[in-house]
Amino acid sequence: MTSSPASGRDLPWSHRQSYPTRMTISLLAGAAVGMIGTLAHRLGAFANIPYGLVLALIVIVLSAWCARSRAGALGLGVHVAASSIVAWGLAVAPRGSGALAPVGFGDPSAVPFWSEHVGMIWLYGMIVVQVILLFLPKRWFRITVDDDIRQAAHAAAASGTADDTDTGNTAQDKEVQ
């Protein structure tokens, strides 16, 4: 079984757009995951089980992978910038406004380790994991389609069966019509 680069309708919707649109999608995705991760990263920290941090970093990695796959290294750079600006902006909100990523509480013996440090780990960790993606091989970000699947899809389209399955009509439905 061999694979070849995907093209045309084989690509996801966001990958088929013009380059400026793909960059805009990367920018918006970065801002969204920066906000979502900032809201979620503290889950479980009070009990020293930082599952929110793990989930937030996984979401950042997946979104950053898509950004690099969609728009290359520059798209990933836009994603890093957008997610960082949103997360750090929420973290350094003025006093009294209830910052969403508190860092440090003063007396480390009064609170669990993860409650004390999860904010800084989130803010720096989200940058680190995205920068790591920048240095991974380009081929890891290529979307491919198995040639067998592509040939089967083209054969189905050529024989006309693809139209039947797309509309949900079957041979029995056509006889009734």
Phi and psi restraints in degrees (value plus and minus 20) as a CYANA .aco file:
   2 THR   PHI    -137.5   -97.5
   2 THR   PSI     139.3   179.3
   3 SER   PHI    -144.1  -104.1
   3 SER   PSI     128.7   168.7
   4 SER   PHI    -154.1  -114.1
   4 SER   PSI     139.6   179.6
   5 PRO   PHI     -78.2   -38.2
   5 PRO   PSI     119.0   159.0
   6 ALA   PHI     -94.0   -54.0
   6 ALA   PSI     131.0   171.0
   7 SER   PHI    -171.0  -131.0
   7 SER   PSI     140.7   180.7
   8 GLY   PHI      38.6    78.6
   8 GLY   PSI    -149.4  -109.4
   9 ARG   PHI     -89.5   -49.5
   9 ARG   PSI     -32.2     7.8
  10 ASP   PHI     -93.0   -53.0
  10 ASP   PSI     -41.3    -1.3
  11 LEU   PHI    -102.3   -62.3
  11 LEU   PSI     132.3   172.3
  12 PRO   PHI     -81.8   -41.8
  12 PRO   PSI     138.2   178.2
  13 TRP   PHI     -73.0   -33.0
  13 TRP   PSI     -67.8   -27.8
  14 SER   PHI     -87.8   -47.8
  14 SER   PSI     -40.8    -0.8
  15 HIS   PHI    -103.8   -63.8
  15 HIS   PSI     -35.3     4.7
  16 ARG   PHI    -110.7   -70.7
  16 ARG   PSI     -23.5    16.5
  17 GLN   PHI    -100.5   -60.5
  17 GLN   PSI     149.6   189.6
  18 SER   PHI     -86.4   -46.4
  18 SER   PSI     141.1   181.1
  19 TYR   PHI     -79.2   -39.2
  19 TYR   PSI     -65.7   -25.7
  20 PRO   PHI     -80.6   -40.6
  20 PRO   PSI     -56.1   -16.1
  21 THR   PHI     -87.6   -47.6
  21 THR   PSI     -61.4   -21.4
  22 ARG   PHI     -82.3   -42.3
  22 ARG   PSI     -58.5   -18.5
  23 MET   PHI     -86.3   -46.3
  23 MET   PSI     -60.1   -20.1
  24 THR   PHI     -84.1   -44.1
  24 THR   PSI     -60.6   -20.6
  25 ILE   PHI     -82.3   -42.3
  25 ILE   PSI     -61.8   -21.8
  26 SER   PHI     -83.5   -43.5
  26 SER   PSI     -60.2   -20.2
  27 LEU   PHI     -82.8   -42.8
  27 LEU   PSI     -68.3   -28.3
  28 LEU   PHI     -87.1   -47.1
  28 LEU   PSI     -58.4   -18.4
  29 ALA   PHI     -85.1   -45.1
  29 ALA   PSI     -61.3   -21.3
  30 GLY   PHI     -81.8   -41.8
  30 GLY   PSI     -64.5   -24.5
  31 ALA   PHI     -84.3   -44.3
  31 ALA   PSI     -60.4   -20.4
  32 ALA   PHI     -85.5   -45.5
  32 ALA   PSI     -66.4   -26.4
  33 VAL   PHI     -92.5   -52.5
  33 VAL   PSI     -46.9    -6.9
  34 GLY   PHI     -83.4   -43.4
  34 GLY   PSI     -61.6   -21.6
  35 MET   PHI     -90.1   -50.1
  35 MET   PSI     -68.0   -28.0
  36 ILE   PHI     -83.1   -43.1
  36 ILE   PSI     -64.5   -24.5
  37 GLY   PHI     -83.3   -43.3
  37 GLY   PSI     -58.5   -18.5
  38 THR   PHI     -86.1   -46.1
  38 THR   PSI     -56.0   -16.0
  39 LEU   PHI     -92.7   -52.7
  39 LEU   PSI     -51.4   -11.4
  40 ALA   PHI    -116.6   -76.6
  40 ALA   PSI     -38.9     1.1
  41 HIS   PHI     -84.3   -44.3
  41 HIS   PSI     -42.5    -2.5
  42 ARG   PHI    -107.6   -67.6
  42 ARG   PSI     -24.8    15.2
  43 LEU   PHI     -79.6   -39.6
  43 LEU   PSI     107.2   147.2
  44 GLY   PHI      62.3   102.3
  44 GLY   PSI     -29.1    10.9
  45 ALA   PHI     -84.5   -44.5
  45 ALA   PSI     -53.8   -13.8
  46 PHE   PHI     -83.3   -43.3
  46 PHE   PSI     -45.4    -5.4
  47 ALA   PHI    -124.0   -84.0
  47 ALA   PSI      -7.3    32.7
  48 ASN   PHI      41.2    81.2
  48 ASN   PSI      10.0    50.0
  49 ILE   PHI    -148.2  -108.2
  49 ILE   PSI      66.5   106.5
  50 PRO   PHI     -99.6   -59.6
  50 PRO   PSI      38.2    78.2
  51 TYR   PHI     -86.2   -46.2
  51 TYR   PSI     -48.6    -8.6
  52 GLY   PHI     -84.7   -44.7
  52 GLY   PSI     -59.9   -19.9
  53 LEU   PHI     -84.0   -44.0
  53 LEU   PSI     -64.1   -24.1
  54 VAL   PHI     -82.3   -42.3
  54 VAL   PSI     -67.2   -27.2
  55 LEU   PHI     -83.2   -43.2
  55 LEU   PSI     -61.5   -21.5
  56 ALA   PHI     -83.1   -43.1
  56 ALA   PSI     -61.5   -21.5
  57 LEU   PHI     -88.8   -48.8
  57 LEU   PSI     -55.5   -15.5
  58 ILE   PHI     -84.0   -44.0
  58 ILE   PSI     -63.0   -23.0
  59 VAL   PHI     -83.1   -43.1
  59 VAL   PSI     -60.9   -20.9
  60 ILE   PHI     -82.0   -42.0
  60 ILE   PSI     -65.4   -25.4
  61 VAL   PHI     -81.9   -41.9
  61 VAL   PSI     -65.5   -25.5
  62 LEU   PHI     -83.6   -43.6
  62 LEU   PSI     -64.0   -24.0
  63 SER   PHI     -87.1   -47.1
  63 SER   PSI     -59.5   -19.5
  64 ALA   PHI     -87.4   -47.4
  64 ALA   PSI     -57.1   -17.1
  65 TRP   PHI     -80.5   -40.5
  65 TRP   PSI     -64.8   -24.8
  66 CYS   PHI     -82.9   -42.9
  66 CYS   PSI     -60.1   -20.1
  67 ALA   PHI     -82.8   -42.8
  67 ALA   PSI     -63.6   -23.6
  68 ARG   PHI     -89.8   -49.8
  68 ARG   PSI     -58.3   -18.3
  69 SER   PHI     -85.5   -45.5
  69 SER   PSI     -58.4   -18.4
  70 ARG   PHI     -96.2   -56.2
  70 ARG   PSI     -63.6   -23.6
  71 ALA   PHI    -154.2  -114.2
  71 ALA   PSI      -3.9    36.1
  72 GLY   PHI      55.0    95.0
  72 GLY   PSI    -184.6  -144.6
  73 ALA   PHI     -83.8   -43.8
  73 ALA   PSI     -56.0   -16.0
  74 LEU   PHI     -86.2   -46.2
  74 LEU   PSI     -59.1   -19.1
  75 GLY   PHI     -82.5   -42.5
  75 GLY   PSI     -59.1   -19.1
  76 LEU   PHI     -85.7   -45.7
  76 LEU   PSI     -59.3   -19.3
  77 GLY   PHI     -81.1   -41.1
  77 GLY   PSI     -61.7   -21.7
  78 VAL   PHI     -84.0   -44.0
  78 VAL   PSI     -60.1   -20.1
  79 HIS   PHI     -83.3   -43.3
  79 HIS   PSI     -66.0   -26.0
  80 VAL   PHI     -80.1   -40.1
  80 VAL   PSI     -66.4   -26.4
  81 ALA   PHI     -81.8   -41.8
  81 ALA   PSI     -67.1   -27.1
  82 ALA   PHI     -84.8   -44.8
  82 ALA   PSI     -66.3   -26.3
  83 SER   PHI     -86.3   -46.3
  83 SER   PSI     -57.7   -17.7
  84 SER   PHI     -89.0   -49.0
  84 SER   PSI     -63.0   -23.0
  85 ILE   PHI     -81.0   -41.0
  85 ILE   PSI     -63.8   -23.8
  86 VAL   PHI     -86.2   -46.2
  86 VAL   PSI     -69.4   -29.4
  87 ALA   PHI     -84.6   -44.6
  87 ALA   PSI     -66.7   -26.7
  88 TRP   PHI     -89.5   -49.5
  88 TRP   PSI     -53.7   -13.7
  89 GLY   PHI     -82.2   -42.2
  89 GLY   PSI     -59.7   -19.7
  90 LEU   PHI     -91.4   -51.4
  90 LEU   PSI     -51.2   -11.2
  91 ALA   PHI     -94.0   -54.0
  91 ALA   PSI     -54.8   -14.8
  92 VAL   PHI    -123.5   -83.5
  92 VAL   PSI       7.0    47.0
  93 ALA   PHI     -78.5   -38.5
  93 ALA   PSI     128.8   168.8
  94 PRO   PHI     -76.3   -36.3
  94 PRO   PSI     129.5   169.5
  95 ARG   PHI     -75.6   -35.6
  95 ARG   PSI     126.0   166.0
  96 GLY   PHI      66.6   106.6
  96 GLY   PSI     -30.1     9.9
  97 SER   PHI    -115.9   -75.9
  97 SER   PSI     -20.7    19.3
  98 GLY   PHI      54.1    94.1
  98 GLY   PSI      46.8    86.8
  99 ALA   PHI     -73.9   -33.9
  99 ALA   PSI     119.6   159.6
 100 LEU   PHI    -105.2   -65.2
 100 LEU   PSI     -31.3     8.7
 101 ALA   PHI    -149.0  -109.0
 101 ALA   PSI      49.7    89.7
 102 PRO   PHI     -84.4   -44.4
 102 PRO   PSI     121.9   161.9
 103 VAL   PHI    -145.7  -105.7
 103 VAL   PSI      95.9   135.9
 104 GLY   PHI      58.0    98.0
 104 GLY   PSI     122.4   162.4
 105 PHE   PHI    -146.7  -106.7
 105 PHE   PSI     -16.3    23.7
 106 GLY   PHI      77.4   117.4
 106 GLY   PSI     -91.0   -51.0
 107 ASP   PHI    -117.6   -77.6
 107 ASP   PSI      83.3   123.3
 108 PRO   PHI     -85.8   -45.8
 108 PRO   PSI     -38.8     1.2
 109 SER   PHI     -99.9   -59.9
 109 SER   PSI     -33.0     7.0
 110 ALA   PHI    -106.6   -66.6
 110 ALA   PSI     -40.2    -0.2
 111 VAL   PHI    -152.5  -112.5
 111 VAL   PSI     137.0   177.0
 112 PRO   PHI     -82.2   -42.2
 112 PRO   PSI     136.4   176.4
 113 PHE   PHI     -74.0   -34.0
 113 PHE   PSI     -70.3   -30.3
 114 TRP   PHI     -87.7   -47.7
 114 TRP   PSI     -53.9   -13.9
 115 SER   PHI     -83.1   -43.1
 115 SER   PSI     -55.1   -15.1
 116 GLU   PHI     -91.7   -51.7
 116 GLU   PSI     -59.1   -19.1
 117 HIS   PHI    -133.4   -93.4
 117 HIS   PSI     -29.3    10.7
 118 VAL   PHI     -82.4   -42.4
 118 VAL   PSI     -52.2   -12.2
 119 GLY   PHI     -83.1   -43.1
 119 GLY   PSI     -66.9   -26.9
 120 MET   PHI     -89.6   -49.6
 120 MET   PSI     -58.3   -18.3
 121 ILE   PHI     -82.0   -42.0
 121 ILE   PSI     -60.0   -20.0
 122 TRP   PHI     -83.9   -43.9
 122 TRP   PSI     -70.7   -30.7
 123 LEU   PHI     -83.6   -43.6
 123 LEU   PSI     -60.5   -20.5
 124 TYR   PHI    -105.1   -65.1
 124 TYR   PSI     -55.0   -15.0
 125 GLY   PHI     -83.9   -43.9
 125 GLY   PSI     -57.6   -17.6
 126 MET   PHI     -84.9   -44.9
 126 MET   PSI     -52.1   -12.1
 127 ILE   PHI     -94.2   -54.2
 127 ILE   PSI     -64.5   -24.5
 128 VAL   PHI     -80.4   -40.4
 128 VAL   PSI     -67.4   -27.4
 129 VAL   PHI     -85.8   -45.8
 129 VAL   PSI     -52.2   -12.2
 130 GLN   PHI     -94.1   -54.1
 130 GLN   PSI     -56.4   -16.4
 131 VAL   PHI     -87.2   -47.2
 131 VAL   PSI     -56.4   -16.4
 132 ILE   PHI     -79.7   -39.7
 132 ILE   PSI     -61.1   -21.1
 133 LEU   PHI     -81.8   -41.8
 133 LEU   PSI     -48.8    -8.8
 134 LEU   PHI     -84.8   -44.8
 134 LEU   PSI     -51.6   -11.6
 135 PHE   PHI    -114.6   -74.6
 135 PHE   PSI     -19.8    20.2
 136 LEU   PHI     -96.7   -56.7
 136 LEU   PSI     136.5   176.5
 137 PRO   PHI     -80.3   -40.3
 137 PRO   PSI     124.1   164.1
 138 LYS   PHI     -81.3   -41.3
 138 LYS   PSI     -52.7   -12.7
 139 ARG   PHI     -84.8   -44.8
 139 ARG   PSI     -40.6    -0.6
 140 TRP   PHI     -92.1   -52.1
 140 TRP   PSI     -31.8     8.2
 141 PHE   PHI    -130.9   -90.9
 141 PHE   PSI     -12.4    27.6
 142 ARG   PHI    -105.9   -65.9
 142 ARG   PSI     115.0   155.0
 143 ILE   PHI    -114.3   -74.3
 143 ILE   PSI     103.6   143.6
 144 THR   PHI    -141.2  -101.2
 144 THR   PSI     140.4   180.4
 145 VAL   PHI    -146.2  -106.2
 145 VAL   PSI     116.0   156.0
 146 ASP   PHI     -82.3   -42.3
 146 ASP   PSI     112.9   152.9
 147 ASP   PHI     -80.7   -40.7
 147 ASP   PSI     -54.1   -14.1
 148 ASP   PHI     -82.6   -42.6
 148 ASP   PSI     -61.7   -21.7
 149 ILE   PHI     -88.3   -48.3
 149 ILE   PSI     -61.6   -21.6
 150 ARG   PHI     -82.4   -42.4
 150 ARG   PSI     -64.4   -24.4
 151 GLN   PHI     -83.9   -43.9
 151 GLN   PSI     -60.5   -20.5
 152 ALA   PHI     -84.5   -44.5
 152 ALA   PSI     -59.7   -19.7
 153 ALA   PHI     -86.4   -46.4
 153 ALA   PSI     -62.2   -22.2
 154 HIS   PHI     -87.5   -47.5
 154 HIS   PSI     -57.8   -17.8
 155 ALA   PHI     -85.2   -45.2
 155 ALA   PSI     -61.1   -21.1
 156 ALA   PHI     -84.9   -44.9
 156 ALA   PSI     -59.7   -19.7
 157 ALA   PHI     -86.9   -46.9
 157 ALA   PSI     -59.0   -19.0
 158 ALA   PHI     -89.0   -49.0
 158 ALA   PSI     -54.9   -14.9
 159 SER   PHI    -102.4   -62.4
 159 SER   PSI     -30.4     9.6
 160 GLY   PHI      71.4   111.4
 160 GLY   PSI     -22.9    17.1
 161 THR   PHI     -94.0   -54.0
 161 THR   PSI     -41.8    -1.8
 162 ALA   PHI     -84.9   -44.9
 162 ALA   PSI     -56.1   -16.1
 163 ASP   PHI     -85.7   -45.7
 163 ASP   PSI     -57.0   -17.0
 164 ASP   PHI     -86.6   -46.6
 164 ASP   PSI     -61.8   -21.8
 165 THR   PHI     -95.0   -55.0
 165 THR   PSI     -49.8    -9.8
 166 ASP   PHI     -87.9   -47.9
 166 ASP   PSI     -57.3   -17.3
 167 THR   PHI    -109.1   -69.1
 167 THR   PSI     -30.2     9.8
 168 GLY   PHI      67.4   107.4
 168 GLY   PSI     -20.6    19.4
 169 ASN   PHI     -97.4   -57.4
 169 ASN   PSI     121.6   161.6
 170 THR   PHI    -135.1   -95.1
 170 THR   PSI     153.4   193.4
 171 ALA   PHI     -81.0   -41.0
 171 ALA   PSI     -56.4   -16.4
 172 GLN   PHI     -86.1   -46.1
 172 GLN   PSI     -58.5   -18.5
 173 ASP   PHI     -84.5   -44.5
 173 ASP   PSI     -56.1   -16.1
 174 LYS   PHI     -88.2   -48.2
 174 LYS   PSI     -54.9   -14.9
 175 GLU   PHI     -86.0   -46.0
 175 GLU   PSI     -56.8   -16.8
 176 VAL   PHI     -88.0   -48.0
 176 VAL   PSI     -57.2   -17.2
